């Protein structure tokens, strides 16, 4: 009896609803896919005797990225300061205290500008400071014109597209059947 109810429910969902659901899921995932979460210091984390200037060198920080600070919550902290206080390791007047008490703090980089972070309590003098420049994402490259001999979706592209469509449909059908 219960299996009949499940099958009736699954057959009452139209293909349009399936495509709408998948479309919304893709739209929700896309913005998250472009952001990067950087663990400050990599495997070393936010600690003393580490050169964060060298760690940040060569990395591009874009609007929407995140800095993830991992540190000893009983000793260190994460303070955002201005450039003058960064250079002097002055933690008396931070712009923002990102310390949550867990030793796992995430800082959103959602404004295009320079960010300066230090650890107070004297740890800044041991190297616990980092400056990053956040910039906007570069525009995507312009597509080259399609040449007449290049394959398009109307020809060979269906070879790759159709298995994906069938796999999504099979997964959806299994999900509905088990639900």
PyMOL commands that set and color helices and strands:
alter all, ss='L'
color gray80, all
select helices_A, chain A and resi 2-11+15-34+42-44+52-56+83-88+123-126+157-178
alter helices_A, ss='H'
color red, helices_A
select strands_A, chain A and resi 37-39+61-62+65-70+79-80+96-97+104-109+114-118+129-135
alter strands_A, ss='S'
color yellow, strands_A
deselect
rebuild
show_as cartoon
